[in-house]
Each structure stands twice: as structure tokens, then as C-alpha cells.
Amino acid sequence: MEISGIISAIVIGLVIGVLGRLVVPGRQHIGILWTILVGIVAALLGSALAAGFGVADTKGPDWIEWFIQIALAALGIAALDRARVRH
């Protein structure tokens, strides 16, 4: 993977992670690094799911793919926040 691909993954992960955090109500007790990691994983899984459902490549913005990615990020952030609060 080239450096531009790594930087792109971090930026996309940050955006998806932050949007996921905005969806989850209340204050989350996780740091920005966890937000980025959850966002990267959610972006990758969301793209794979969108491709599996056949909605990854549409004309114009891929709203359904973005919705899937943000929903996965919100689920990941909520789960990680609950796990960290217990400890």
C-alpha cells in the first residue's frame, strides 16, 4: 500500500468515525485514535457490504454506502464505549 492510500484510509476513517460518534447519543469515553480505527474498519466493512448488496456504485453520491459505513461506525463506537465504561 502506498503512502497516499494510508493517508486516505486515515482521513476517511476519521470522517466516518466522527460522523458515527455524532449519531451515538451522549458522551463517548474513547479517544480519537479509537475513533479513527473504528471509522477505518467501518468504512472497509461498509464498502464490502454495499458491494455485496449491489449498491456500492451508483450514479452520483453513494448515499446508501455512506449510510451503511456511518451506521457501522456508530455501532462500533457504542460497543467500544460500553466495553470501556465497564472497566
Secondary structure, DSSP 4 states (H G I P E B T S, - for coil): --HHHHHHHHHHHHHHHHHHHHHS-S-----HHHHHHHHHHHHHHHHHHHHHHT-SS-SS--HHHHHHHHHHHHHHHHHHHHHHHH-
